[in-house]
């Protein structure tokens, strides 16, 4: 299981602690240094059932600087995935990618449903 995170993100710190406290094994990937690939992002979409716009870190500075909100409707899904795979700071985090499941963001109740 992969956990894409940003070390300075307090939510990511909580999420990784939550996993460790439950002795759940995972491989950490710094989302800036090891940005999810297009294929990994496609799996996240498939497994989570989320729309692609939910993978964007809409509260991030880079998202605002690049005016992505205004560009979103004009971009194809392939363009969006490519953009996300090129810059980890645009990706909502943490992302957990497991065998046949994916979680985006840290909502403890959702995570508990996966590991009951």
Buried (B, 14 or more C-beta within 10 A) or exposed (E): EBBBBBEEBEBBBEBBEBBEEEEBEBEBBEBBEBBBEBEBBBBBBEBBEBEBEBBBBEEBEEBEEBEBEEEBEEBEEEEBBEBBBEBBBBBBBBBBBBEEEBBBBBEEEEBEEEEE
